[in-house]
Amino acid sequence: MGQVWEKFKKNTNVHRLATLCLIILVLYAARSMMNTILLTFIFTYLIVHLIRFTQKKLPNLPSQVIVVLAYLLVIAIIYFAITIYVPILIKQIVKMSHSLMEFYQSDNMDWLTQYLNHYISDSEITTQAKHGVTILVHALTNVGTLTIAFFMSLIMSFFYTIELDSMNEFSHTFLNSRHLSWLFKDIAYFGNKFVNTFGVVLEAQFFIALCNTAMTMICLIIMKMPQIIALGLMVFILSLIPVAGVIISLIPLSFVAYSVGGIRYVIYIFIVIMIIHAIEAYILNPKFMSSKTELPIFYTFVVLLAGEHFLGTWGLIVGVPIFTFLLDILGVKSVKKKKPKILKIENKK
């Protein structure tokens, strides 16, 4: 038995595969905390990236000062968002909902109403209404859960980054474990790979979403569309979904455009979205995805479908980064561009 164990520890590929399976099992067991885990990683990655970038410009500035200033700025943004922009956003969402209802109740939609009344009975409508209420309650519950996860993630990422040097130093001690050093070295290996691939792709998609949102909002302002903030927030969230997000945003934007300027505005919106999608595909993706981690569109949609099935809404956002990480682990396609690592736990010689 001892010889088998020694052979297992010496075979790097075997014990790394076992470690990867163990990590997957642990994450599956903690799937109810996935919101907190992913948000904590994202916040920590961004703050560590900010620390490394700032210290390149100001080498003598302590990392603790950078972290405190960054989180004070985040708190200020949250405060102004809650007190100023959230009421405006709610008001604009309500107006947008009324506009959509007026669109459905307009004379142009009588044919659709008559068609639905002909084929759908009152009992089915009642059932669907009850189902809609259930979905609404579930959505409100999810919003509350996500809010708690958001603030917990901010707190955890703050304590991690405020003690970044001591965290890295303490993490090194696991590599010297008398019995399980191989396990912690494997975790360090996968951790560094995960940050290098997942972080690069997620950060790139975040900047692409910002650019898409900015371009879309400028076009909407020129077209004098209503509820710009609400529409901008919707476009930003959907733009976090690779490839499909920009196309999905075309549907609600078309409804609002029709209620404002008729079919002419729908054509304008269609042209705008196609131009923005072309800019994303041929300019933004090559620039931000300079490590050549792009996937063919077919693979992207397959990954999005699988991600939504296994991870829900999060799967649409992190599905492609996770798939890219697995490709890197398997040696199929590596990310050459290096980014600041959250954990510097390489083996010391």
N, C-alpha and C positions, 0 to 999 in steps of 0.2 A: 504493500500500500504506500509505503514511504517513497519507493522508487517511482511509482505512478505520479505521486504528488510533485516530486522533483522534476520529472519529465514535463508535467503540466506547466510548472513555473518557468521552465527553460524554453518552452514553445511559445514564442511571443504572439503568433497569430491566433493560437487556440485560446490563451487566457485573455487576449484583447476581445475576442468574440464573446467569451463568457462575461467579461466586464460590460460590454455593450448591451447584452441581453439583460444583465442585472439592472443597468441604468434604465432601460426601457420598462422593466417590470416595476421599478420604484416609481417612475413617472406615471405609469398606468394606475398604480395604487393611489397616487396623489393627484389623480385627474380632477377631483373636485376643487383642488387649489390651483388649477392651471392658470386662471386669471392672475392670481398673485405672483406665481412663479414667472410667467412670461413678462408681466409688467415690471417686476423687480429687475429682471435681466435687462430689459430695454432701458429703464431709467439708469441702472448702474453702468451699462455700456456707454450711454450718452455722456454721463458725468465723467467717467474715466477718460473718454475721448476728449472732453473739454479740458480736463486736468493736463493731459499730455500736450495738447495743442497750446494751452496757455503757458506751460512751463518751458516750451521751446522758445516762446517770445520773451518770457520773464522767468529766467531760471531760478532766481532767488525767492520767488513768491511761493510760500508754503501751500501745499495741496489743501490743507484744512481751510485756509482763507478762501480759496477758489470754491470749495464745496459749500461753505456757508453763504457766500455771495450768490452762488447759483441757486441754492434752495430758497434764499430770501426773495430772489427774483421770481422763482416759480410760485411761491406763496402769494406774492403781490399780483402776479398774473391771474392766479386762481381767484383771489379776492375781487379784482376788478371784473373778471369774467362772471362771477356769481352775482355781483351787485349791479352790474351795468349791462353786460351782453346777454346773459341768460334770459332776463325778462324780454329783451328785444327779440332774441331767438325764439322764445315761446310764442310771442305775439306774431312773428312772421310765419312760424309753422302753422298756427291756427288760421292765419289768413290764406296760406297756401292750401290748407285742407278745404277751406270754404271755396276757394277758386276751383279746386278739383271737383267738389260736389256740384258747383254751379255748372261746370263743364259736362258732368254726367247727366244733370237734370235739364240741360238745354234741349231745344227743339231738334238740334242736329243729332241727338242721341236717342230720339224716340224709337227709331227702328231697332236699336239694340235692346231697349227696355221691353218693347213688344216681343222681341225674339226670346228674351230670357223668361218673360212671363208665360210664354207659350210652352216652353219646355221644362220649366222649373216650377214645382208645386209650392204652395204656401208652407207646408210642413218642412220641405227641404230648406226653404229660406230661413225658417225659424231655427232649424238645426244649425245652419251655417252661422246665423247670428250668435247663437250660444257658443259655438266654436270660436267665433271672433272675439267674444268677451273673454273666453278662457285664454286665448292668445294674448290679449291686452293685459290681463292680470299677470300672466307669465312674463311678459315683456317688462312690466313695471317692477316685478320681483327681480328680474335680471339686472335692471338698471340699479336697484339698490345694492345688490350683491357686487356689481362691477364698481360702484362708487366706494364701497368698503375696501375692495381689493386694490383700488387705485391709491387710496390714502395709506393703506398698509404697505404697499409697494414703495411709496415715497419714503415712508419712515425707514423701512428695511434698507433701501438703497442709500439713504442718508448715513445710517450707521456703518454701512459697509465702506462707503467712499471716504467718510471722515477719518476712518482708521485704515486706510488703504495699505500703507506701508506695513503696519503691524499685522494686517490680514495676510499679506503676501509672505511675511516672515513666519507667521504661525503655520501657514499652509505648507511651507517647506518641511516642517517637522514630520508631517505624515509620510514623506518620501523615505524617511529613515526608520520606518516601522520595522520591528524585528521579524514579524511574521507575514505582514500583508503589504510590504513595500511595492510588490509587483502590481497589486490592485490599485493603490493610490497613484502609481506612475501611469497606469492605464487611464485612470480618471483624469489625470493631468493632461495626458495626450489627447483624449477626446474633448476635454474642456478647451484646450487651446485650439483644436480644430474647429470646434463649435463656434467659438468667438470669431475666429478668422473667416469662416464661411457664412454662418448665420448672420453675424453682425454686419458684414460687408453688404450682403444682399438686402437685409432689412433697412439699413441706413440708406442705401441707394434708392430703394423703393419709397422711403419717406421723403427724400428730396425730390424725387420724380412726382410724388403726390402734391408736394408744395408748389412745384412749377405748374402742374396741370391745373390746380385750384386757382393760382394767380392768373393764368391765361384765361381760364373760363370766366372768372369773376370780372375781368376787364371787358371781355366780350359781352357779358350780361349787362354790365353798366352802360356800355355803348348802345345796347339794344333797349335800354331803359326797362329792364325786367324788374318785377317786384321781388321782395323778400331775398335780397342779395346775400345777406349773412346766412340765412337758413340754407339756401341753395349752395353757397360756398362750402358750408360744413358738410353737406351731403356729398358734394363732389370730392372733397378731401378724403372722407371716410371710404368712399367707393374707389378712389384712386389708389388706396393702399392695397387693393386687390390687383395683382399684376394682370395686364392685358384686358381682362374682362371688365374691370371696374369702370374704365372710361366709357365702354360700350353700354354697360348697364345704366350709367347715369343719363344716357340719352333718353330713356323712357320717361322718367318723371319730368325732365327738362322739357320734353316735347309737349307734355300735358299742360305745363305752366305756359309755355310759349303759345300754344293754341288758344288758351284762355285770354292771352294778351293781344296777339296780333293775327290769329287765324293760321291757316295753312302756310302762309308766307313766312311767318316766324318759325314754324316747324322746320321748314326747309333751311332757314338761316341757322337754326340750332344744329341741324344735321350736318351742315357744311362746317360749322365751327368745331363740332366734336370730331369729325373726320380729320380736320386739319391738326387739331391737338393730338389725336391718336397718331397721326403721321409724324409729328414732331417728337412724340414720346418714343416711337419705334425707331426712327432714323437719326435722332439727335441726342435725346436725353438718355436712352438706354446705352448707346455706345459710350457716352461721356461718363455716366455714373457707374455703369457696369463695365468699367474698363478692364476688369479681371476676366471678362468673357464668360460670365456665368449665365448668360441668357439661355433659355430653352426654346426649342421649336414650339409654336403655338399649340399644336396638338398635345404635346407633353404637358404644357402649362395647364390646359383645361383638364386633362386627366388628373394631374396632381391636385388641382383645385377641387374637383369632384371628390377625390379620395380624402383630401384634407377636411372638407366640410362634413363628410360622413363620419370621420373618426374624431375630429376636434371641434365640430360645430362651426360657429362664426369665426373663431380664431384660426381654423384651418384654412380659410380663404386668405388670411393675411400672412400666416407663418408657414403655410404648406410648401410653397416654393423654396424658402430658405432652408427648411428641414430637408427637403429632397436634395437640394444642392449640397448640404452637409453630408448626406448619405453617399452622394456621388463622389465627394472628396474622400470619404472614409474608404470606399471601395476602390479608389484609384482610377475612377472612370474620368472624372473631370475635376481638376484642382483649382483652387482660388490662389493665384499667385500674388495678388496684392495683399500686403500685410497691413493689419490695423492694430492699434493699441490693445493689448490683452488685459482682461479684467484680472486674471490670475497669472502671475508670473511664477509658475511652480515647475520650472525645469529642473532636471536633476543636477545637483551640484557635484563637481568633480573635486 
